[in-house]
Each structure stands twice: as structure tokens, then as C-alpha cells.
Amino acid sequence: MRGVVGLCLVIIVTACSASPTPTIVGGTTVTYTGSPPADCAPMKVADAVRAFIDAFNHGDQQALLQVFPRSVIFSAQNPPPVGFFLSSGQPSLLEYFSQRHAHGEMLELTALHIQYGAASREPGLAPTINRRSDDLPPGVVTAKGAIDCDDGAIILWNQGS
């Protein structure tokens, strides 16, 4: 009997902690682990990340302010002489986005994994992005981040090379 109860528990935990199949949102494969809050579904999180990518690609400073409405820790690998970029405030972040837009940088979100923590309103993000610009060779980069479920703001973004 104990084995049956244990097996049932494993099945229940597995069913509640991982997305059964990937979902496609606007061409992006979205998966998740954990239990999303009712008002912070994976589609809503994916839409917020896609809003950032779209605003970045269009150089839309007003839309970027909506994605990053307050201070955020944002970092990214870049070509010399900039190298590693790190910002914790809106003015420097928007200036960085403007500089990258001037280089024709484009991001394409190809996959997004969302990690919901127990009782957390800030799920983790693990996007996979195609990145290209006139000063970088085209390539795939991964990032780590977090989003605030209450307002949909990205609050952390660390984009590797």
C-alpha cells in the first residue's frame, strides 16, 4: 500500500511541477516548472518577455519604460570597447538600449523556460535568444531573469554571450 501511495504522490508532484508539453507563443517555445499563480500564467509571462524583445528591436523607448517601470538589474555581454554592460537604473539602461539599436541589434526569442517558485510572485526566466548586430557575429545567447507577477515588469535580466 505504501508503494502505491508513494507512486501517486510522485505522479501528483510531477504533474503539478512541469509543463506537460511546450506551448508555442508567437513562434517561441515556452515551458515551465512549478505551479504558476492563477494571475501569472506562462502565456502572460511570455507576453511580457516578448514585449521587451519587440520594444528593443523597434527602439521604442516608451514601450521599454513600460517593461522596465522601475530600477532593474540588467547586464549583457557586448563587443569591445564596451565589453560587459551593467545597469541598475532606467536612464543608463535606456541609453544602452539606444546604443544597441544604433548598431542594428536585433533579438529573436526562440525559447523561454519559466521557473515558478513556491508562493513566489517573481518567477525566474531562462530565455534563449538569437542575437545579431553590425558589431557582433550572429549567435545564440542565453539569459537569466525574473519578472514581477504583480505588474509584469522585468526586474532582473542577465544576458550572456
PAGUZA-328162 format. One record per residue (C-alpha): residue number from 1; residue in one letter; x negated, y negated, z negated. Coordinates in steps of 0.2 Angstrom, whole numbers, plus 2048, in hexadecimal, padded with zeros to 3 digits. Layout:
// PAGUZA-328162
pt k=NUM; r=A; x=X; y=Y; z=Z
...
END
This chain:
// PAGUZA-328162
pt k=1; r=M; x=800; y=800; z=800
pt k=2; r=R; x=7F2; y=7F4; z=7FC
pt k=3; r=G; x=7EA; y=7F6; z=80D
pt k=4; r=V; x=7FB; y=7F2; z=815
pt k=5; r=V; x=7FC; y=7E2; z=80B
pt k=6; r=G; x=7EB; y=7DD; z=80E
pt k=7; r=L; x=7ED; y=7E0; z=821
pt k=8; r=C; x=7FD; y=7D5; z=821
pt k=9; r=L; x=7F4; y=7C7; z=818
pt k=10; r=V; x=7E6; y=7C8; z=825
pt k=11; r=I; x=7F3; y=7C7; z=833
pt k=12; r=I; x=7FC; y=7B8; z=82A
pt k=13; r=V; x=7EC; y=7AE; z=827
pt k=14; r=T; x=7E5; y=7B1; z=839
pt k=15; r=A; x=7F6; y=7AC; z=840
pt k=16; r=C; x=7F6; y=79C; z=836
pt k=17; r=S; x=7E4; y=797; z=839
pt k=18; r=A; x=7E1; y=798; z=84B
pt k=19; r=S; x=7E9; y=792; z=85B
pt k=20; r=P; x=7F1; y=7A2; z=863
pt k=21; r=T; x=7EC; y=79C; z=875
pt k=22; r=P; x=7E3; y=78D; z=87B
pt k=23; r=T; x=7EF; y=77F; z=880
pt k=24; r=I; x=7EB; y=774; z=890
pt k=25; r=V; x=7EE; y=761; z=88D
pt k=26; r=G; x=7EA; y=757; z=89C
pt k=27; r=G; x=7DD; y=763; z=8A3
pt k=28; r=T; x=7D5; y=765; z=892
pt k=29; r=T; x=7D5; y=776; z=889
pt k=30; r=V; x=7DA; y=773; z=877
pt k=31; r=T; x=7D8; y=780; z=869
pt k=32; r=Y; x=7D9; y=77E; z=856
pt k=33; r=T; x=7D7; y=787; z=846
pt k=34; r=G; x=7E0; y=784; z=835
pt k=35; r=S; x=7F1; y=77E; z=833
pt k=36; r=P; x=7F6; y=76E; z=83B
pt k=37; r=P; x=801; y=762; z=831
pt k=38; r=A; x=812; y=760; z=839
pt k=39; r=D; x=80F; y=74E; z=83E
pt k=40; r=C; x=7FD; y=752; z=844
pt k=41; r=A; x=7FF; y=75F; z=851
pt k=42; r=P; x=7F1; y=764; z=85D
pt k=43; r=M; x=7F9; y=75B; z=86C
pt k=44; r=K; x=7FA; y=74B; z=862
pt k=45; r=V; x=7E7; y=74C; z=85D
pt k=46; r=A; x=7E3; y=751; z=86F
pt k=47; r=D; x=7EC; y=742; z=875
pt k=48; r=A; x=7E3; y=736; z=86A
pt k=49; r=V; x=7D2; y=73D; z=870
pt k=50; r=R; x=7D8; y=73C; z=882
pt k=51; r=A; x=7DD; y=72A; z=87E
pt k=52; r=F; x=7CB; y=726; z=879
pt k=53; r=I; x=7C4; y=72E; z=888
pt k=54; r=D; x=7D0; y=725; z=894
pt k=55; r=A; x=7CC; y=714; z=88B
pt k=56; r=F; x=7BA; y=717; z=88C
pt k=57; r=N; x=7BA; y=71C; z=89E
pt k=58; r=H; x=7C4; y=70C; z=8A3
pt k=59; r=G; x=7BA; y=701; z=898
pt k=60; r=D; x=7CA; y=6FC; z=88F
pt k=61; r=Q; x=7C5; y=6F3; z=880
pt k=62; r=Q; x=7D7; y=6F0; z=879
pt k=63; r=A; x=7DB; y=702; z=87B
pt k=64; r=L; x=7CA; y=707; z=872
pt k=65; r=L; x=7CF; y=6FB; z=864
pt k=66; r=Q; x=7DF; y=706; z=862
pt k=67; r=V; x=7D5; y=716; z=861
pt k=68; r=F; x=7C8; y=70F; z=855
pt k=69; r=P; x=7D3; y=702; z=84B
pt k=70; r=R; x=7C7; y=701; z=83D
pt k=71; r=S; x=7B5; y=705; z=839
pt k=72; r=V; x=7AF; y=716; z=83F
pt k=73; r=I; x=79F; y=71F; z=83F
pt k=74; r=F; x=79A; y=722; z=851
pt k=75; r=S; x=78A; y=729; z=858
pt k=76; r=A; x=784; y=72F; z=869
pt k=77; r=Q; x=774; y=734; z=872
pt k=78; r=N; x=76F; y=728; z=880
pt k=79; r=P; x=761; y=725; z=88D
pt k=80; r=P; x=752; y=71B; z=888
pt k=81; r=P; x=750; y=70D; z=883
pt k=82; r=V; x=760; y=70F; z=878
pt k=83; r=G; x=75D; y=721; z=873
pt k=84; r=F; x=768; y=725; z=864
pt k=85; r=F; x=777; y=719; z=862
pt k=86; r=L; x=77F; y=717; z=851
pt k=87; r=S; x=78D; y=70C; z=84C
pt k=88; r=S; x=799; y=70A; z=83D
pt k=89; r=G; x=7A2; y=6FA; z=842
pt k=90; r=Q; x=7AE; y=6F5; z=850
pt k=91; r=P; x=7A4; y=6E7; z=858
pt k=92; r=S; x=794; y=6F1; z=85B
pt k=93; r=L; x=79E; y=700; z=861
pt k=94; r=L; x=7A8; y=6F6; z=86D
pt k=95; r=E; x=798; y=6EE; z=874
pt k=96; r=Y; x=791; y=6FF; z=876
pt k=97; r=F; x=7A0; y=705; z=87F
pt k=98; r=S; x=79E; y=6F6; z=88B
pt k=99; r=Q; x=78C; y=6FA; z=88E
pt k=100; r=R; x=790; y=70C; z=892
pt k=101; r=H; x=79E; y=706; z=89E
pt k=102; r=A; x=792; y=6FB; z=8A7
pt k=103; r=H; x=787; y=70A; z=8AA
pt k=104; r=G; x=797; y=713; z=8B2
pt k=105; r=E; x=797; y=720; z=8A4
pt k=106; r=M; x=7A6; y=72B; z=8A6
pt k=107; r=L; x=7AC; y=739; z=89A
pt k=108; r=E; x=7B6; y=748; z=89E
pt k=109; r=L; x=7BE; y=751; z=88F
pt k=110; r=T; x=7BE; y=764; z=894
pt k=111; r=A; x=7C1; y=76C; z=884
pt k=112; r=L; x=7C6; y=767; z=872
pt k=113; r=H; x=7C6; y=772; z=862
pt k=114; r=I; x=7CF; y=76B; z=853
pt k=115; r=Q; x=7CB; y=771; z=842
pt k=116; r=Y; x=7D9; y=76E; z=835
pt k=117; r=G; x=7D3; y=76F; z=823
pt k=118; r=A; x=7DE; y=774; z=814
pt k=119; r=A; x=7EA; y=765; z=810
pt k=120; r=S; x=7DE; y=759; z=81A
pt k=121; r=R; x=7E5; y=74B; z=824
pt k=122; r=E; x=7D5; y=749; z=82E
pt k=123; r=P; x=7D2; y=758; z=839
pt k=124; r=G; x=7C1; y=75B; z=840
pt k=125; r=L; x=7BE; y=759; z=853
pt k=126; r=A; x=7B2; y=763; z=85E
pt k=127; r=P; x=7B4; y=75C; z=870
pt k=128; r=T; x=7AA; y=762; z=87F
pt k=129; r=I; x=7A7; y=754; z=88C
pt k=130; r=N; x=7A0; y=752; z=89D
pt k=131; r=R; x=796; y=742; z=89C
pt k=132; r=R; x=78E; y=739; z=8AB
pt k=133; r=S; x=788; y=727; z=8AE
pt k=134; r=D; x=77B; y=71E; z=8B9
pt k=135; r=D; x=76E; y=720; z=8AC
pt k=136; r=L; x=771; y=732; z=8A6
pt k=137; r=P; x=771; y=742; z=8AF
pt k=138; r=P; x=782; y=74A; z=8B0
pt k=139; r=G; x=784; y=757; z=8A2
pt k=140; r=V; x=78F; y=75F; z=895
pt k=141; r=V; x=78F; y=758; z=883
pt k=142; r=T; x=797; y=75D; z=873
pt k=143; r=A; x=79D; y=752; z=866
pt k=144; r=K; x=7A3; y=753; z=854
pt k=145; r=G; x=7B0; y=748; z=84D
pt k=146; r=A; x=7BF; y=745; z=842
pt k=147; r=I; x=7D0; y=73D; z=844
pt k=148; r=D; x=7DC; y=735; z=838
pt k=149; r=C; x=7ED; y=73D; z=839
pt k=150; r=D; x=7F6; y=72F; z=832
pt k=151; r=D; x=7F2; y=722; z=840
pt k=152; r=G; x=7E9; y=72D; z=84D
pt k=153; r=A; x=7D9; y=723; z=84B
pt k=154; r=I; x=7C9; y=72B; z=84F
pt k=155; r=I; x=7BE; y=729; z=83F
pt k=156; r=L; x=7AF; y=732; z=843
pt k=157; r=W; x=7A6; y=736; z=854
pt k=158; r=N; x=795; y=73E; z=856
pt k=159; r=Q; x=791; y=741; z=868
pt k=160; r=G; x=782; y=74C; z=86C
pt k=161; r=S; x=778; y=74D; z=87C
END
